[in-house]
């Protein structure tokens, strides 16, 4: 019997109903989180009714103050909602509409299909935010508890009694039915190849992925998986056809087919909805992957990461781990060049001060530049090859023909209008003209902000040069630190503006939104970070003149700036570890303190927040956070590639940045952030599976080529003393030679390895064999001609059953039990450290 059913029948917090098996293992797929003013008011009344005759005056005063604060919170939330509702009615020209009708109209607007909207049944008597929130919870419960849906639900209050959590799990049978209806991709079991008469004695043996059909399950041809709670993955535990990441995608697709959860969140009717962490799998990742003791080990449990987070986040860690290993190779190459200089000079002091920190030994620097450029081209080619291998293993290189929708952009909002594909169908999407206008405005805004960034850099160095000319030896040093601060300050401004710019482009799906924002963010970050370095390297000597306080002039100043930049990136990487986890602990501690302040006599004063509730206090990890993590890697890498010859040992500093970032991100994802949506990558995207970031990496290869050639020709002997014509001839010739070498490496190392190409051909053969068997089992299907089409469409329309969403408005939410260290469920929901 569902938990809340016992509450409806008169049970209270002390009632321990029979709950589904998934509760004991916290194998929920999604959680819907509500901040409830009604519950807050209930808490406030409870505090007012306490008999505190024996309490001290300070205790009385404290409880009275907390009671007033809770009441203010509830009133503020409800008045804000009422104001927004009135503004909505004014925009629609219905300002005289009855308040209850406004609420009903708003709630019906959150239902996608017209049939479901017409079938929606709500009680009267709604007056404010707490009533409509209760109706939202009731509607969701009615949706999840329909017999034909097949969900398991669990409802509980927060320990401070002002929040409500609805946890949902897609049952295996219902998930399989939805997978069949949506043609979700599943994998053949390796042992089924023999049953299909396919013999493979060598080479890749990973089976193919293909759309789910019942024939595959009845023939026992599908691969089985162990539940996420059994992290050992023993053969006898493999009983599920779908993994938890599959159920999360299918559940999201099913719920958002009917209910617009993003709109509910924008209207404060739902605080958040997110995938739920797996109790045991998360603990395994914390222990075996996310600890700092694995700092110098770059091999990662990629398959487990993919099973838990999906391919989009896993490919980020594939990229980062591979970059760390290749950076070790670059360090060894740099060490070889340094040893050559040392044996050539015979002096360690001369090697350190004139090569590692100076501007001499130009031939060694030329060799370092060639090594760096070719090293990175080799890395990009091998990265493409590795990603294609993983995509083949995961089935993501197959064209996704399923009807399972991608993650929607939560910031997208558009009215229902006739679809451009079929005008007889209403769709929530922008027109082509609206998108083009938005892209134009977004591009113009980005360009203007980049110009402002260049203006700031020019002003900083002009002030530094003026101070240096006036006898202030610290003028250029201060300008260097000011540039570092300017880079970070303008970045925070850009984080806000970029959201506004990309919103103008009206992207319906999160992947498109994030790709557009990522490309703009990289272009801005490159200008923001590199403008100062290009100014110092190529312009300063002709304008303000090189600073006299540095022995090697502009070159020495570049070395100084490189040290500052890498120190800044190391500090912000540590910041990325400490702040998210610190904020999580602070939120939990703050809630525990407030709970103790308002504890009624007889209640426990020590509370341990449950594993399920603590996830609501975690930060989100979405597109913005992933863009930030990529930039934390790509920008130091770009400095190594373009200005590494000014500070040859910067490859060591970059490895420190990359290694720290890898562990920081692993720590953050397993301890401080909610579980991200397991998005699926495809090779059809621009740049391949890595998306826009592969385009960025390819751009860096050409930027590194041009910059290194320019540094060598215009700043190092013997070329810097030549006339401009000879310098330009050498500059262009060097670029041509470097590009030819890069093209040669690209052709020698194909994007798709021989093993992956063979695996793809084998997968095509397996799909053909299964399609032939399925066709024979199904039999021949007659042709449909003439007026039969209209009859079939009429029957299909009559057979469509709307989802009956009912809001009975009689749930007593205040009797829903809590999860804390004193509750009956604490043994299941307290995660060990």
N, C-alpha and C positions, 0 to 999 in steps of 0.2 A: 504494500500500500504506500503510495507516495507520502512524503513527509508532511506536506502542508494539509493533506486530507485529514490526518490526525488532529492537526491544529483546528481545522474547520469544525471537526466533530466535538470540540470542547477541550481538546488537549492543550496543555501549556508547555512551558519550557522544560518541565520535569518529565514530559512524556517522551519515551524512547521508542519511536516507531520502527517498523522493519524498513530498512533502507537498502537500496540496491548494492550489489557486490562491489560496484565501481567506487562506492564511497569509501570502503575500507582501504582501497589502494589509491585513492584520489585520481582515478583514471578518467577525469572529466576532460572534455574537449574544449568547451567554451565557458566563460563566466560573464554574466551580465551584472553590472555594478550600479546600484542606485543610491544616491544621497536623498534621504527621505525627510522633508520638513515635518511630516506627520509623526515620524518616530522621534524626532527632536522635540516636538511639542509634548509628546507622551513622557519623555524623559524629564522635561521641565515641570510638568504637573507632578510627577513622581517625587521630584526634589522638594516641591512646595508642600507636599502632604507628609513629609517625614516628621516624626516627632523627635525634636532635638532638645527636649527640655533638660536633659542631663548633659548636653554637649557644651563645650566651652564657647564663649562669645565669638572667638576667632573662627571656630568651626561653623557656627551659625552664619556669620558674615560671609565666609567663603562659599557656603552652599547657596546662600541667597544671591551672591554675585554670579555664580555659575548658572543658576536658574535664569537670571536676567539675560546672560550672554547667549544661552541656548535659545531663548525666546526671540532675541534680536536676530539670530541666524535664520530661524525659520521664517520670520516676518520679511527679512530682506530677500530671501530666495523667492518667496511667493509674490512680493510686490514687483520684483524684477520680471518675473514671468508674466504677470498681468499687464505690465507696461508693454512688453514685446508683443503680446497677443493683441492689444489694442492697436499698436502700430501696424500689425499685419492686416487687421480689418480695415484700417484707414486706406492702406495701399490698394486694397481690393474694392474700395468703395462701399464697404458694408459696415461702416462705423456704428450704425444704429441697430445692428444685429444683436439678438439676445446673447448674454454671456454664455449660457449653457450651450446654445447653438454654435457659438464660436469655438468652444472647446471640442464639441463633437466633430465639427468640420476640420479642425486641426488634426485630431486623432485619425480621422478617416484619410487625411492626406498622407499619412505615413504608410498606407497600404498601397502596394504597387498595382495589382491587377484590379480592373473594374469589377469583375465578378466577386472577388474577395471583398472589395469595398462595399458592394451592395449587400453581401451576406453578413457584414459586420453588425453585431448587435451589442448596444451599450445601454447601460441603465441611465436614468435621469438623475438629477440632483448634484451634478458636478458644479463646484463653485470656485475652486482654486487649484493651486499647483499640487497640493497633497492628494486631492481627490483624483486628478487626472493621472498622477504617478501611480496611485493604487490601481487604477484601471489599466495602465500600461503593464504593470506586473501581472495582473489577472489575465490580460489578453495573451501575454507571452506564455503564461502557465497553461492556458487553454490550448494554445497552439502546440506546445511541446507535449501535452498529455492527450492529444487526440490518438486513438488506438492505431489509426493508419500511419501515424508519423513515426513512432518507434524511438522515443527518446527516454532517457533516464534523467531525472531532475533531483536537485537537492537545494533547499533554501535555508539560509541562516542569516542572522543579524550580526553586525559588527559588535565587538565587545563594549564599545561606548554607546551602542543602541541608537545610532543615527544613520546607519547605512544598512542596505539589504543586498544580499548576494544570491543570484540564481545561477547555479552551476548545472551544466547540461552535458550529457554524453550521448552520442549517436550509437545506438546498438548495432551490432555487427550485421544482423539481418536487414535492418532498415537502411544502413549505409550501403550494403550490397545492392539493394533494390534501387536506390538513388544512383549508384554507380552504373547500373545497367541502363537506367533511363537516360543518363547523361553521357553514356559511352566513355566512361572514365578509363584512362590507361592503366592496365595491370600487366604483370610480368608472368611469363610461363615458368613453370617449375623446372629446374635443371634436369630432374629425373624423368620429366615427361618427354624429353627429346627421343629417348629410346622407344617410348610408346608410339611416337609419331613416325617411327622408322627413319629417323635422322641420325646418322652416325658421324661423330666428331672425335677423332683420336688425338688431335693436336691443335694448337692455336687457341684463339679466344673461344670460350664455351659459355659466356654469359647469354642467357636466353633473351628472346625478343620481348618487346612490349607491344600490346595491341589493345584496342577498345574492349571493355568488358562485355561479355555475352554469357547467358546462363549455360550454354553448351560447354564452356571452359570449366565451370565449376562442377557440373555434373560428370564430366569426364575426368575430374581430378587432375587437370592440366595446369592449374594456377599455383603459383608459389605461395607458401604459407609463411607467416611471420609470427614471432613470439610477441606477446603483449609488451608494451613499453615498461611495465613494472618488473618484468623478468629480464634484467639487463644482461644476463649471461647468455641468453638466446639459445638454450639447449634445444635439441631436435624435438624432444618429447613435449616441449612447451610451445611449439609452433602450431597454433590452432587458428590463427586469424588470416583472412585473405587480404585485409587492409591494415595498414599501419596507422598510428595515431595521426601522423601528418596528413594522411589521406582522409581520415574522418574529419579533421579540422577543415580541410578544403571543401569537402562535400557538405558539411554542416553549414559553413558560411554561405555556400551557394544556395542551399535550400532555404535558410532563414531569410536571406536578402532577396530571394525571389518574391517573398510575400511582404516582408516588413522592411521599411527603410530605417535601419538602426542608426545610420549616420545623422539623419534628420532628427531623430529622437534625441541624440546626443547634443546636437546644436541647440535644441529647445530645452535643455536641462532636464528632460524627462528621464534620461539615462546618463549616468556619469561616464561610463565606459563599457566596452565589451571587448574581450580579448581572449586568445587561446590560453589555456591553463598549462602551467608547467607540470611535467611528469615527476612525481615524487622521487622514485628510485633512479630513473635515468638521469635526472638532474644531479642527484647526489653522486652518481658515478662520474659524471663529467667534471664536477667540482674536484673530486679526489684525483682523477687520473689525467686531467687536461688543463685545468684552470689554475693550478698552483704555480707560484713563482719558482718553485724548485725545478720545474721543467724549462727554465729560461733558456738554457743552452741546448735544448733538444728541440729541433724544428720538425721532427716527424710527429704528425698528429693523427688521432683516430678519426680520419676523414669520413669513413662509412658511418660511424656513430653520430658524428656531427650532422651528416646529411640526413640520417634517420630522424634526428631530433629537430633540426632547424630548417630543413629544406635546402634546395640547391642554390638559391641566391646568396644566402649567407655563407654556405659552405665554400662556394667558389671564391669568396673574399679571403677565407683562410687558406685555401689552396694557393692563391696568388701571394699572400703574405708569407706563408711558410716557404714557398719556392724562392721568393725574393731574398729571404734570410740566408738560405743555403747558397744562392748564387753570389750574395754579397761577401760571403766567406771566400769564395774564389777570387773576387775583385781585390780583397784585402791581401791575399797571397800574391797576386800579380803586382800590387803596389809595393809589397815588401820586396819582391824581386827587383823592381826598378830602384828602390831605395838602397838595396845591397849593392847594386851596380854603381850607384853614385858613391857609396862609401868606399868600395874597393878602388874606384877611380881617384878619389881624393885622399884616401887614407886617414881621414879625420872625421870622427863622429860629430864634433862640434860644428864643423863646416857643413856636414850633411844635414844636421837638424836646422841650423839657423839660415842656411842659404838655399836648401832644397825644400825641406818640409815646411819651413816658416818664411822663406824668402822668395826671391825671384830669379835666382841663377839656375844654371844647368838646363838650358832651354831644350837641348836634345832629349834629355830624360823626361821633361814635361811633354814634349811632343809624343814620345812613346806612351806616356801615361794617358794622353788624350785619345790616341788611336785605340789603346787597350779598352778604355772606358766605353767609347762609342760602339766598338765591335762586341764588347761584352754585353751591352744592353740589347743590341739587335739579336744576339744569340739567345738572351733571356726571353725576349718577346716571342721569338719563334718557338722556343721550347714550351713557353707558357701556353700558347695557342694549342700546341700539340697535346699537352697534358690536360687542358680543359676539355678538348674534344674527346679524349679518352674517358674522362669522368662522365661527360654528358652521355656517351654511349653506354657506360655501365649503368647509369641511372635512368635511361630511356628518355632523356630530355632532348636527344637529337631527332626524335620522331615528331613529325608535324602533329600538333595537338588539335585533333578534330572533335574533342569532347565539347559538351555544352556547359561545362563547369566554368563559371565566370572567374575572371581574375579579380584581385583585390581592388575594390573601388577607391577612388580618390575621395577621402572624407571631406575635403574642402570644396568639392564640386557640387554645384547646385544649379539646376536648370528646370524650367517649367516643362510640363508635358506638352509636346507638340508633334505634329505628323512627322513620321520618320522619313528621311531622305531616301531610304531604300524602298519603303512601301508606305505610301501616304495614308493607307487605311489603318495603319497601326500607330498608336501614340508611343513616343519614346522620350526618355529623359536624356537628351543629348543636345549639344550645340550644333548649329549649322556650320557649313564650310565658311561662309562669309564671316560669321562671328569669330571662328577660330583664327582666320587670317588676320582680321583686325586686331585680335588679341596678341598674336605673334608679333605683329608690327609694333604695337605699343610696348610690348615687353622688350623687344630688341632695342628700341630707342631708349627706354629707361636704363637698360644695362649699359649701353654705350655712354650715356651722359654720366652715370656714376663712375665708370672707368676713367673718363676725362677728369672728374673731380679727384679721383685717386692720384692721377699723374700730377695734378696741380698741387696736392698736398706734399708729394715727394719733392717737387721742385722747390716749394717754399722752405721745407726743412733743410735742404742742402744749401739753399741760398743764405739762410740765417747762419748755418754752421760755417760757411765760407766767410761771411762778414765778420763773425766772431774771430775766426782764425787770422784774418788780415788785420784785425785791430789788436793783435797780440795775445789773444786768449788761446792758449795751447789746447784747452779742452773743448774748443768749438766743434771740431769734427767728431771727437769721441761722443760728445753729447748728441750730435746729429745722428750718429749710428744707433745709440740707444733709443732716440726719439723715433727713428724709422721702425725699430722692432715693436715699439708701443703702438705706432700708427698702423702697422700691419694687423695687429690683434684688434684694435679699436674699430677700424673700418670693417674688419671681418664680422664683428657683432652687428654693426649697422647693416651690412650686406645680408646677413642671415634673416633679418626682418624684411628688408626690401625685396629680396629674391622671392619670398613667399607671395608678396603682392604682385610682382611682375609675372610670375608663372601662373598665378591665379587668373590673370587676364587671358591666358591661352586656352582656358576651359578644357582641361584634360579630364576625361571621365574616369580613367584608370590610374592607379597609383604608380604603375611602372612607367607610363608615359610622363606623368608629372615629375617623377624623380629623375628620369633621364634628362629632361629639359633643364631642370634645376641644377643637376650635376654638371652639365656642360657649361652653363653660365657661371656656376660657382668656380669651376676650374679656370675659366678665362679670367674672371675677376681676380682670383687668388694668384694666378701667374703674374698679372700686371701689378698687383699689390705688392707681391714679394720680390719680383725681379726688376721692377722699374729702377729701384735704388741701385742695384748691382750693375745694370747696364749703364746707368748714369755715371757711376764711379769708373767703370772699366773703359768706356769709350767717349765720354763727353766731358767729364770733370777737368781733364788736363787741358782742354781747349777753352774752358769758360772760367771757372774760379781758380783753376790750377790745383795740382795735387797737394795734399796736406804736408807741410814740412815736418810735422811731429812724427811721421812714420819714415823709417830709413829707406824703404823701397817705394815711397810715394804712393801712388794710387794702388799699386799691386799689394803693398803692405796693408793699406786700408781695407782692401778686399779680404785679405786673410783675417783681419780683425773682425770684419762683419760676418764672415763665415762662422767663426767661433761663437759669436753672439747668437746667430740664427740657430745653430744646432743645440746650444744650451737652452734656448727658448723652447725648442720642440721637445727636448727631454723633460723639461719642467712641465709642459702642458700634457705630456703623456702620463706623467705621475699624477697630475691633476685629474686626468681621465680615469685613473684608478680610484683615487681617494674620494672625490666629490660624489659620484653617484652612490657608492656604497655608504658614505657618510650621511648623505641626505636620507637614504632609506632607513638607516638606524635612527636618525634624528626624528623622522616622522613616526616611527614605531614607538620610540621613547616618549615623544610628545603626547601621543594618544594614550599611552599607558599612564602618564602623569595626570592627564585630564580625567581619565577614568577613575583613578584613585581619589581625585579631589571630589568627584561627585558620587562616590560609592555610598550606598545606603547601609544602615546598620545591618549586620549579619552577612553582608557580601564579603567575598575574599578581597584582600587588598593587593595581592600579587597576581599579575596576569602575564601569560605568555601568548603572544598573538599566534593564531593558527597559520599553517602554511598557506591555506587558501586565502585568508584575509590579508596576509602580509604582501601578497602579490599586487593587491590594489594600491599599495603604497610605493611600489616600484615605478621607475620612470619607463616611459614608452621607448621602444627601439624600432624606429621606422625608417622611412627614406631619408629624412633629415640627418638622423644619427649615423646612418651608413655613409652618407656623403661626407660627413665630418670625419669619419674613420678613414675613408679612402684618401681624403685630402691630407690627413696626418701622415700618410705613407707616401703619397705621390709628390708632395712638395719637398720633403728632404731628399727624396730620390732625384728630383729635378735639379736641386742644388748640386748634388754629387755629379750629375751628368754634365751640367753646363759650366759650373765653376769649380769642379773638383781639382783641376790642375793648379789652382791658386793655393789649395790646402790639401796636399796629397793624402794625408792621414784622415781626411773627412769620411772615408769609407768605413773606418772603425767607428766613428761617431754615428754614422747612419745605421750600422748594424745594431748599435745600442738602442737607437730610436725604434728600429723595426722589431727587435726582440721584445722591448718593453711594450710596444703597441700590441703585439700579438698576445702577450699574457694579460695586458690591460683589457683588451676586448673580450678575451675568454672569461676573465674574472667578472667583467661587467655583465656579460650575457647570462652567466650562471648564478650571479648573486645580487645584482642590482637593477635588472630591467625585467619587464614583463616578457613573456615568450613572444617572439616576433611571429607574424603570420608566415607560414612556410611557402613562400612564393616559388613558383616553378620557372626556371630560365629556359629559353629556347635558343637554338642556333639561328633562328630567323631574324632576331633583333639586329639593329645596327651595331656593328662591332662584334657580333657573335654573342656567345653566352655571357661574357663579361659586360656586354652592353656598351654604353658610352665610354666606360673606362678603358676598354681596349683601344678605342679611337684616341683617347688621351695618351695612352702609352705610345701609340704609333706617332702621334704628334711630337712627343718628347724625343723620339729618335732623330727627327729632322731638326728640332730646336737645338739638341745637343750637338749635332754635326755643325750647324751654322755658328753657334756660339764658340765652340772650341776652335774652329778655324779662324774666327775673328780674333780671339784672344791671342792665338799663336802669331798671327800675321801682324796685328797692330800693337802688340804689347811686348813681344819677346824678341830678343836678338836672334839672328841678324836682321830680321824683316822690318823691325820697327824704324830702322834708320833709312830704309829705302824710300824712293819717291812713291807717290800715291798710285801711279799707274802700275808700277811693278807689284805693289802690294795687292792691288785688285786682281791682277792676273794670277798671282799665287793663291789668293783667297778663293777665287772661283774654281781654279784647278783642284785645290784641296777638297772643296765641296763635292765636285764631280767624282773624284777618286773615292771619297768616303761613301757616297751614295751607291756607286757601283759595287763596292765591297758589301754594303748592306743588302743590296738586291741579290748578290751572289749567295749570301748566307740564307736569305729568305727562300731562294730556290733550292738550295741544298737540303734545307730542313722543311719538308712539306707541312702544311697545317694539319693534315690528317695522316697519321702514321699508317704503315702497312697493316698493322694489327687491327686498327679501328676500321679501315676500309674493308678488310676481310670480315670483321664482325658485322658490319652493316649489310654485306651481301648475304651472310648467313641468316641474319634477321629477316631479310626479305624472303628468303626461301622458307623459313619457319612460318611466316605470316601466310604465304601462299598455300602451304600444306594445310594449315588450320582453316583457312577460308574454304578450301576445297572440301574438307571434312564437314564443316558447318553447313555448306550448301547441300551436300548429300543428305545430311540429317534433317534439314529443313524441308527439302523437296522443292519442286519447281513451283514458282509463283506465277499465276496467270497475268496477262497484260490487262491494264486498266485503261479503258478507252471510253470516249464519248461522254454521255451524261452521267456515267458512274462517278466521275470526279466530284461533281456537285453533291451527289447523294452521300458520298463518303465524307465530304467536308461538313455537311449538315449533321451527320451522325456523330462525328468527332466533336462538334460544338455542343451537341446535346449531352454527350458523355462527360464533358468537362465538369468536374465537381469543385465548386469553390471551397476555399478553406474557411470554415465557420469560426470566425474570431468573435468571442463573446467576452464582454466585460461586465461581470455581475456586481462588482463594487461592494462586496460584502466580506472581503478578506480582512481578518483581524491581524494586521501585520505585527502588532506589539506582542503577540504570543508566540511568534516564531523563535525557536531556540537560538542560542549563541554558540559560537565555537571559541572556547578559551581553555586555559589550563585546568579549570575547575569543572568544565562541562563533560557530558557523557561521551563526546567524540574526540577528546584531546589525544587519545592514544593513536589516532589515525592521522591527525593533522598537524602535529608539531614536528617540524623537520629537524633532525639532529645536525649539529654543527660539525 
